[in-house]
Amino acid sequence: MPKTSNGDFNQKEYNAKWRAENMMRVSATYKNEFVLSFRKACQKLGISQAEVIRNAMQDAIDQAKKMKVDQKLTGT
């Protein structure tokens, strides 16, 4: 466990180490107008940008899994 200089548990260091080992960043660059429109849409809908992106990523994963299952069923 990470410790501070006085021997106490260092929560900040622990969190940083866990994040480095378990999380990845996804980055993309888009035109300003598109991003600003996206931000406003998320605010209007009351959802976070991260939630929209996470849902889109999960949908892509689910579609790919379904495609793989369909291919096994049809033999293609």
Helices and strands as residue ranges (DSSP letters): H 11-22, H 32-45, H 49-74
